[in-house]
Amino acid sequence: MGDQSRKFTPRQRNRRPLGLQTSKDKAPAIPLSAPTKRGDYWFVSAPLASRLHQKSGLGQTTSDGGILLLSEEVLFCHWYRHMPLPKETWFSEQLKADSQHIARAVVFDVARSGGELVIPTNHLKDELIAKIHPNTWAVRWRRDQSFSKEQPEAQTRWACTNDSVDILELLDWARDVKSEGYIPELYIVDEEMDVTMYRLDIIDMKGNQKTWVNFSASQQDSIRQLWSQRLDWGDGWYIPHQQQWTWPTVGIEHMSGRLLRKEEGEWLANIISNDDESTSINSLFSHLMSKGLIIRPGFKFGCRWRVYDDAVEQSHAPWLVQTESDAPSTWEGICLSVRLAEGVHKSWVCILGQQEDWNCLQIKRWLPGRT
């Protein structure tokens, strides 16, 4: 059994009941009218429509002074604005028509819970929609912004934990969103109807370590000479004469010599022989080493590599790196990897591409109101 002596209050989960509830928020003296069906939307008439749109950025305006709501907005207004549902069977009918109705409504609710204005792309005007990626679900304004006067801060999309991940498509989406000046954000809803928010970034990892081209000709010759004395060690190699080794980025000191992993040795052999032919992994390894980084195994952290931008003895690795081929195939796997990385104060990065065209996609958890 767990330690029951610990004193804490479990977080209360929002159960999102259907039907108007008695709450601390004072309900209107005159009950509000339920929305009515209009095309693919739900129509709310004035004056309620004006308040919902101007204050909360809900719906899209109509020529007769009303607004058109999506089904997730209808539920949001039901929970927080005392608006009744269209009819008793409305929710069941919506779910039969769209199995993602519950998840999308929960994401919409949580995304707005901190005072942020999240508006689905269905409601955006033409001049703004031209800048929005077709795979974007909604755009987000900060709580201190005016959605009618300012540009949104972020483009967002959502998924469920068991959904498959197309990591290349995700990279393309993030790149396009950033190119338009927006932050790419992801909202992942789990099977308990909790939502975790993430921010994506395409980063350029750089370090301060010496690379092969920084060594003098005599230093390069010394490394070649020591490499020629290597001995097989498992899948890697052992180089004696540790006191003569001048490249602390490569290998580890052990048994009065230098131990090199298989990928390190293969990469070094290519460098020494000036051989451009290599596997995709060796090409990626070479790319990262050329950035002045230190690359160590990520076995203890469930990833391919942990990557340092400074000497191992002086800093912790800022990044846990996974390759495209080894990346999780579902959001559940990615969320687990990101959580593990942040639990040890690192960032999770997936590297995609080939040869010299490498892209480092960083995914980090995020909460509204925090940078």
HELIX and SHEET records of a PDB file:
HELIX    1   1 LEU A   48  SER A   56  1                                   9    
HELIX    2   2 SER A   71  TYR A   80  1                                  10    
HELIX    3   3 TRP A   90  ALA A   97  1                                   8    
HELIX    4   4 HIS A  101  ARG A  112  1                                  12    
HELIX    5   5 THR A  121  HIS A  123  5                                   3    
HELIX    6   6 ASP A  126  ILE A  129  1                                   4    
HELIX    7   7 ILE A  167  SER A  179  1                                  13    
HELIX    8   8 TRP A  212  ASN A  214  5                                   3    
HELIX    9   9 ALA A  217  TRP A  227  1                                  11    
HELIX   10  10 GLN A  242  GLN A  244  5                                   3    
HELIX   11  11 LYS A  262  SER A  273  1                                  12    
HELIX   12  12 SER A  280  MET A  289  1                                  10    
HELIX   13  13 PHE A  299  PHE A  301  5                                   3    
HELIX   14  14 GLU A  324  ASP A  326  5                                   3    
HELIX   15  15 TRP A  331  GLY A  343  1                                  13    
SHEET    1   A 4 THR A  36  ARG A  38  0                                        
SHEET    2   A 4 TYR A  41  VAL A  44 -1                                        
SHEET    3   A 4 ILE A  67  LEU A  69 -1                                        
SHEET    4   A 4 GLN A  60  THR A  61 -1                                        
SHEET    1   B10 LEU A 117  PRO A 120  0                                        
SHEET    2   B10 ALA A 138  TRP A 141 -1                                        
SHEET    3   B10 ALA A 154  CYS A 160 -1                                        
SHEET    4   B10 ILE A 183  VAL A 189  1                                        
SHEET    5   B10 VAL A 195  ILE A 203 -1                                        
SHEET    6   B10 ASP A 357  ARG A 365 -1                                        
SHEET    7   B10 SER A 347  GLN A 354 -1                                        
SHEET    8   B10 TRP A 319  THR A 323  1                                        
SHEET    9   B10 TRP A 305  TYR A 308 -1                                        
SHEET   10   B10 ILE A 294  PRO A 297 -1                                        
SHEET    1   C 4 LEU A 231  TRP A 233  0                                        
SHEET    2   C 4 GLY A 236  ILE A 239 -1                                        
SHEET    3   C 4 GLY A 257  LEU A 260 -1                                        
SHEET    4   C 4 ILE A 252  HIS A 254 -1                                        
END                                                                             
